[in-house]
Amino acid sequence: MADAPASQAKIIDGNALAASLREQIKARAAAVREAGGFVKLDAILAESGDNGARVYAENQAKTCEKVGIEYTLHRLPMGASEAEIAAKVESLSASDACHAIMMHVPLPEGIEPYRVQRLIHVEKDVEGVNPANIGNIVYGKSSLAPCTALAVVKMVEHVHGPNFGFSATFGEQAKAPLLRGKVAVVVGASDVVGKPIAVLLMRHDATVISCNKWTPYLEEYCRSADVLVAAAGVPGLITAEKIKPGATVIDVGVNRIAGADGKTRTVGDVAFEQAARVAGHISPVPGGVGPVTVAMLLLNVVESAERRRSTR
């Protein structure tokens, strides 16, 4: 008798989820304008020779237009100094005509993003990269969290149902979070991705295990996970043997590798084809966390506009 075919995980379609979120964003932005407010994103691009940053900025402008968010790109020329970039950040932070700021990266060579991102006003920091916003996650304060971390928890919410209780700023919690009594393993502990993801899941009653690519017995930890988040930046690190049957697997990895044909392609940290035969739900790369991250940035922009309106 032939073996039964392996089950196939349900795909968490990031493009479809992002499209749904954009409709919500569009409606909320319209409501702010109808109430006499404005919704605007001020983005800073310090030319570094990176064409990808310019393309992203152009695409961002188009996306903002579609959802009713005004977009202003502040360009600084090639060779701009750290002092000049910092001055632009501080000027926008102090401006009453600005409520949402983001910084395109990479910055010019030799300039550490942290040094200028920390100057973004906490209430205008829609990427959630100001150290104060990252720190507030631990305390559960209503701050703007890093967009990739928000995207991950939004995808978990999408899988586990509306009672999971995440909001854009994680200020609203369900009475009985669906991860209560569940194990979440986060592989990767970067400051603006892995660590915030772990804390956000922890605040919703998951038992969280933080690992990295050097963690001893990594396979055993991963196989204990009801929710497994791969964010280590290592192509194919999470294989089928590391996945608990039926687990929800969220792949945050974005790795560029050369294929057998010599062409470069984007892959995640999860060996997708084999993992999909074990997991219950799985996000692909591309088309998973990426588009949801962009949507969460815009959701943070609307959130900051709503706050500004309510305090006036």
Residue, then its C-alpha position, 0 to 999 in steps of 0.5 A: m500500500a502506497d504511503a499517504p501523500a504529505s499534507q500541504a500547509k496553508i499559505i499566508d498570502g501577504n499580498a492579499l493581507a496587505a491589500s485588505l489592510r490598505e482598504q482599512i488605511k484608506a478609510r481611516a485616512a479619509a476619516v482624519r481628513e473629514a475631521g479637518g486633519f491631514v495624513k502625511l508621510d515625510a520621508i528622508l532620502a540621503e543619496s548613497g548611490d543605492n538605486g534600490a532606495r530610490v526605487y523604493a521611495e518612488n514606489q512608496a509615493k505611488t502607494c501613499e497616493k492610492v490610500g490617500i496619504e500625502y507623501t513628501l520626499h526630502r532628498l539630500p545630495m550625495g555626500a551629505s554629512e551626518a550633521e546635515i542629515a541630523a539637521k533635516v531630521e530635527s527640523l521635521s521633528a520640530s515642525d507642526a506641519c509634520h506628524a510622520i517621519m521615516m528614513h530611507v536606508p542605506l545612509p551614506e557610507g560611514i553614517e550609522p543609522y542609529r545616530v540619526q534615527r534616534l533624533i526622530h520625534v517619538e510620536k512621529d517615528v512611524e518605523g518604530v526605530n527610535p530607541a524610546n519606541i523600541g523600549n516602550i514595547v517592553y512596557g506595553k505603552s502605546s508607542l509605534a512599534p517596528c513595522t516588520a515586527l508588527a507585520v509578523v504579529k498581524m500575520v499571526e493574528h490573521v491565522h489565529g483569528p480576530n480575538f487575538g487582539f493586536s492593534a497597530t500599536f498593540g494597545e488593545q488586548a483580547k481578554a483571552p489571547l489565542l497564544r496563551g499556553k502556546v510556545a513561540v520560537v523566534v530565530g534571530a534577535s536583531d534590535v528592530v526585528g527579532k527582539p521586538i517580535a519576541v516581546l510583542l508575542m510575549r505580551h500576548d501570553a505566548t511562552v517565547i524562546s529567543c534563539n539565533k543561528w548559533t543556538p545549541y540544540l536549535e532543532e529541538y527548540c524549533r520543534s517545540a514551537d506552535v509559532l515559529v518565526a525565522a528572522a536570522g538572515v540565513p537562507g534555508l536555515i529552517t528545514a522540515e526537521k525543525i518544524k512541529p507538525g501543524a505549526t505556524v511558520i512566519d519567514v522574515g528572511v530576505n536573502r539574495i542567492a544565485g540559483a543553478d542557472g546563475k540568476t539571483r533570486t530572493v529566498g527566505d530563512v525557511a526551506f519552503e518546499q519541504a517546510a510546507r509539507v510539515a507546517g500548518h500555515i506558512s508565509p512565502v518569500p517573496g509575497g509574505v512578510g514584505p508587503v505586510t510590513v509596507a502596509m504596517l508602515l502606512l498604518n502607523v502613519v494613519e495612527s500618528a495622524e489620528r493621535r495628532r488629531s485627538t490631542r488638538 
